Amino acid sequence: MTNDIRRIAAEAGEAIMKTYDGPAEVETKEDDSPLTQADRAAHDCIVTALAKLTPDIPVLSEESEGIPIEERLSWKRFWLVDPLDGTKEFIKKTGQFTVNIALIENGEPTLGVVLAPASDLEYFASRGNGAFKRFGQAEPVAIHVSEADKARLRIVASRDHAGPRVAAMLEKLPDAELVSMGSSLKFCLVAEGAADLYPRFVPTMEWDT
């Protein structure tokens, strides 16, 4: 199923990139976060494709209509989707935005794909089969986290959500190297060993985990 999800993520990435070069039409959601036509296009693409692939598995997407938390907590198996993670990065045209799709079973991820369509960079993994990174037309390569006993920590933090608690933590780690990155690419840097730690102390929705 991993390759099916990779294909769906790629299709969503194509939908996003169709609007990337033009001016972004931005709305503001109730939580004051931005929403663009690219968010909607990617959401529609992914939800439609997942419904065809696995009609019995519900989908929780950032752009889903409000699904009650009681219903979400009752799901033992569901797709967790952020169709365009890093909308602010998309608007600023930094390229640091992603398509995120994961299968959650009994509260744990068992399959996941992260695609950065602007750079054709892809990460994917499934339980028992390892984790991989693909760049451009190259073959995927296996990745793994860094060794835990390094003398100098590499800490990756959000461009927009680092906050005072992260700053306070960094003050206690003066030798740490700070890497600034947008979207779920922060998780990917940890997964491939390019960073050791991603601290986040602010409230987080399911699709941002």
C-alpha positions in Angstrom: 0.0 0.0 0.0 3.0 2.3 0.5 3.4 2.9 -3.2 -0.3 3.7 -3.6 0.1 6.4 -0.9 3.3 7.7 -2.6 1.3 8.0 -5.8 -1.5 9.9 -4.1 0.9 12.3 -2.4 2.5 12.9 -5.8 -0.8 13.7 -7.3 -1.6 16.1 -4.5 1.8 17.7 -4.9 1.1 18.3 -8.6 -2.2 20.0 -7.7 -0.3 22.3 -5.3 2.4 23.2 -7.7 -0.2 24.2 -10.4 -0.8 27.4 -8.3 2.6 27.9 -6.8 4.0 30.4 -9.3 1.0 32.6 -9.2 -0.3 34.9 -6.5 -1.7 33.0 -3.6 -5.4 33.5 -2.8 -5.4 33.5 1.0 -8.3 33.2 3.4 -8.1 33.2 7.2 -9.6 30.2 9.1 -11.3 30.5 12.5 -8.0 29.7 14.2 -6.3 32.6 12.3 -4.2 30.2 10.2 -4.1 30.8 6.4 -6.0 28.7 3.8 -5.2 28.8 0.1 -6.7 27.2 -3.0 -3.8 24.9 -3.0 -4.8 23.5 0.5 -8.2 22.8 -0.9 -7.0 21.2 -4.1 -4.6 18.9 -2.3 -7.3 18.0 0.3 -9.8 17.1 -2.4 -7.2 15.1 -4.3 -6.1 13.0 -1.3 -9.6 12.4 0.2 -11.0 11.3 -3.1 -8.1 9.0 -3.8 -8.2 7.4 -0.3 -11.9 6.9 -0.5 -11.4 4.8 -3.7 -8.3 3.0 -2.3 -9.7 2.2 1.2 -13.4 3.0 1.4 -13.7 1.4 4.9 -11.0 3.6 6.5 -12.0 7.1 7.6 -9.9 10.2 6.8 -8.9 13.0 9.2 -7.5 15.9 7.3 -6.7 19.4 8.5 -9.2 20.7 6.0 -12.0 18.2 6.9 -15.3 19.6 8.1 -15.4 19.5 11.9 -15.4 15.9 13.0 -16.3 15.6 16.7 -13.3 14.6 18.9 -15.5 11.8 20.4 -15.8 10.2 17.0 -12.1 10.7 16.2 -11.1 9.0 19.4 -13.3 6.0 18.6 -11.4 5.3 15.4 -9.0 2.3 15.7 -7.7 2.8 12.1 -7.7 6.0 10.1 -5.8 8.1 7.6 -4.2 11.2 9.1 -3.6 13.9 6.4 -2.2 17.4 6.2 -2.7 18.2 2.5 -0.4 21.2 2.6 1.7 21.4 5.7 3.5 24.8 5.9 0.9 27.0 4.2 2.8 30.1 5.3 5.9 28.7 3.6 3.9 28.1 0.5 2.7 31.7 0.6 6.2 33.0 1.1 7.4 30.6 -1.6 10.3 29.2 0.4 9.6 25.7 -0.9 9.5 24.3 2.6 6.0 22.9 2.5 4.9 19.3 2.4 2.1 16.8 1.7 1.7 14.5 4.7 -0.3 11.2 4.7 -0.1 8.6 7.4 -2.0 5.4 8.4 -2.8 5.3 12.1 -3.6 2.0 13.8 -4.5 1.7 17.5 -3.0 5.1 18.1 0.3 4.5 16.3 1.5 5.3 12.8 2.2 2.3 10.7 2.7 3.9 7.3 3.7 7.4 6.3 4.6 9.6 3.3 6.0 13.1 3.4 6.5 14.9 0.0 8.0 18.3 -0.5 6.8 18.9 -4.1 8.7 22.1 -4.7 12.0 20.2 -4.4 10.8 16.7 -5.4 12.0 15.4 -2.1 10.1 12.4 -0.6 10.3 10.5 2.7 8.3 7.3 3.3 8.2 4.5 5.8 6.1 1.6 6.9 6.3 -0.6 10.0 8.8 -3.5 9.5 10.1 -2.2 6.2 12.4 0.7 7.2 12.4 4.4 6.3 13.6 5.9 3.0 14.4 9.2 1.3 14.2 10.0 -2.4 15.4 13.1 -4.1 14.4 13.8 -7.7 14.9 10.8 -10.0 17.4 9.0 -7.8 16.6 5.6 -6.2 15.3 5.8 -2.6 18.0 5.4 0.1 17.5 4.0 3.6 17.7 6.5 6.4 18.0 6.3 10.2 18.2 8.6 13.2 21.6 9.9 14.5 23.5 8.5 17.4 22.3 9.8 20.7 25.7 10.4 22.3 26.9 13.2 20.1 28.9 16.0 21.8 27.0 18.7 20.0 23.2 18.5 19.5 21.7 19.7 16.3 18.3 21.1 17.1 15.7 21.9 14.4 13.0 24.4 15.1 10.1 26.0 13.4 10.4 29.2 11.5 7.1 30.4 12.9 6.3 28.5 16.1 9.6 28.2 18.1 8.5 30.5 21.0 10.1 31.5 24.3 10.3 28.0 25.7 12.5 26.8 22.8 14.6 29.9 23.2 15.0 29.2 27.0 16.0 25.6 26.2 18.6 26.8 23.7 20.1 29.1 26.3 20.8 26.0 28.4 22.4 24.3 25.5 24.9 26.9 24.2 26.9 24.4 22.2 23.8 23.2 20.3 23.5 23.9 16.6 20.2 25.4 15.6 18.7 24.5 12.2 15.6 26.5 11.1 13.1 24.6 8.9 9.4 24.9 8.0 6.7 22.2 8.0 7.1 18.5 8.7 10.5 18.6 7.1 11.7 19.1 10.7 10.6 15.6 11.6 12.3 14.3 8.4 15.6 15.9 9.4 15.4 14.0 12.6 14.4 10.8 10.8 17.4 11.0 8.5 19.9 11.9 11.2 20.5 15.5 10.0 19.1 16.8 13.3 18.9 15.2 16.8 15.9 17.0 18.4 12.8 18.9 17.4 11.3 20.6 20.4 7.7 21.8 20.3 5.9 23.2 23.3 2.9 24.9 21.8 -0.5 23.2 21.3 -0.5 20.8 18.4 -3.3 19.2 16.3 -3.2 15.6 15.3 -2.1 16.3 11.7 0.9 18.3 13.0 2.4 15.2 14.8 
